[in-house]
């Protein structure tokens, strides 16, 4: 069994150190799609505020620019979006997506 020996603690790591050990195995097909036409009517932009990877960026024309390649697959965007059909979310195809590694 791996882990910290009894009575010892894992060393504190910054977010930057943790993310540096994260790998993204990108599939050519996006596992999340955003419908700009639906997003154009959204005034709250929950996806922009809540995404921990900052992958949603509002555009000057009212749309949303989205990049799935560094997605943590947490589903926050999908759960918080208040516009039905604006975000389509599935897990990436097998063997792809985020890979967390403990150092």
VEXDREN-2710 file (C-alpha; in Angstrom, 1 decimal):
% VEXDREN-2710
k/r/px/py/pz
1/UNK/0.0/0.0/0.0
2/UNK/1.4/3.4/-0.9
3/UNK/1.0/6.6/1.0
4/UNK/2.7/8.7/3.6
5/UNK/4.2/6.7/6.4
6/UNK/2.2/6.6/9.7
7/UNK/2.6/9.9/11.5
8/UNK/4.1/11.7/8.6
9/UNK/2.3/14.2/6.3
10/UNK/2.5/14.6/2.5
11/UNK/4.4/17.7/1.6
12/UNK/2.3/20.8/0.9
13/UNK/2.1/21.5/-2.8
14/UNK/0.9/24.6/-4.5
15/UNK/-1.8/24.5/-7.2
16/UNK/0.8/25.3/-9.8
17/UNK/2.9/22.3/-8.6
18/UNK/-0.1/20.0/-8.7
19/UNK/-1.2/21.1/-12.2
20/UNK/2.3/20.7/-13.5
21/UNK/1.9/16.9/-12.8
22/UNK/-1.4/16.7/-14.6
23/UNK/-1.4/15.4/-18.2
24/UNK/-4.2/15.8/-20.8
25/UNK/-4.6/13.0/-23.4
26/UNK/-6.6/14.9/-26.0
27/UNK/-9.1/13.1/-28.2
28/UNK/-9.8/14.8/-31.6
29/UNK/-13.6/14.8/-30.8
30/UNK/-14.5/17.3/-28.1
31/UNK/-16.3/15.8/-25.1
32/UNK/-18.0/19.1/-24.4
33/UNK/-19.7/21.3/-26.9
34/UNK/-21.2/24.7/-26.5
35/UNK/-24.1/26.1/-28.5
36/UNK/-23.3/29.8/-29.1
37/UNK/-26.9/30.5/-30.2
38/UNK/-28.2/29.5/-26.8
39/UNK/-25.4/31.1/-24.9
40/UNK/-26.0/34.5/-26.6
41/UNK/-29.2/35.0/-24.5
42/UNK/-27.4/34.1/-21.2
43/UNK/-26.9/37.0/-18.9
44/UNK/-25.4/35.1/-15.9
45/UNK/-22.5/33.2/-17.5
46/UNK/-22.2/30.6/-14.8
47/UNK/-19.8/28.5/-16.9
48/UNK/-17.3/31.4/-17.2
49/UNK/-17.3/32.0/-13.4
50/UNK/-17.4/28.4/-12.2
51/UNK/-15.0/26.6/-14.5
52/UNK/-11.9/25.8/-12.4
53/UNK/-9.7/25.6/-15.5
54/UNK/-11.0/28.9/-16.9
55/UNK/-11.9/27.3/-20.2
56/UNK/-14.9/29.5/-21.0
57/UNK/-14.3/33.0/-22.3
58/UNK/-17.1/35.5/-23.3
59/UNK/-16.7/37.0/-26.7
60/UNK/-17.5/40.6/-27.7
61/UNK/-20.5/39.4/-29.8
62/UNK/-22.2/37.7/-26.9
63/UNK/-20.9/34.2/-27.6
64/UNK/-18.7/31.9/-25.6
65/UNK/-15.2/30.7/-26.7
66/UNK/-14.5/27.3/-25.2
67/UNK/-11.4/25.1/-25.3
68/UNK/-11.9/21.5/-24.1
69/UNK/-8.3/20.4/-24.2
70/UNK/-7.4/21.2/-20.6
71/UNK/-10.7/20.2/-19.0
72/UNK/-10.6/18.6/-15.6
73/UNK/-13.9/16.7/-16.4
74/UNK/-15.5/18.0/-13.2
75/UNK/-18.9/18.7/-14.9
76/UNK/-19.3/22.0/-13.1
77/UNK/-20.2/23.9/-16.4
78/UNK/-22.9/21.4/-17.2
79/UNK/-24.4/21.3/-13.8
80/UNK/-24.5/25.1/-13.3
81/UNK/-25.6/26.1/-16.8
82/UNK/-29.2/27.4/-16.6
83/UNK/-29.9/27.2/-20.4
84/UNK/-31.1/23.9/-21.6
85/UNK/-29.0/22.5/-24.4
86/UNK/-26.3/25.2/-24.2
87/UNK/-23.7/22.7/-23.0
88/UNK/-23.5/19.1/-24.0
89/UNK/-21.1/17.2/-21.7
90/UNK/-19.9/13.6/-21.7
91/UNK/-16.7/11.9/-20.5
92/UNK/-14.0/11.7/-23.1
93/UNK/-13.7/8.5/-25.0
94/UNK/-11.7/5.7/-23.2
95/UNK/-8.1/6.4/-22.6
96/UNK/-8.4/10.1/-23.2
97/UNK/-8.9/13.2/-21.0
98/UNK/-7.3/14.3/-17.8
99/UNK/-4.7/12.2/-16.1
100/UNK/-3.8/13.1/-12.5
101/UNK/-0.5/11.9/-11.2
102/UNK/0.6/11.8/-7.5
103/UNK/4.3/12.8/-7.2
END
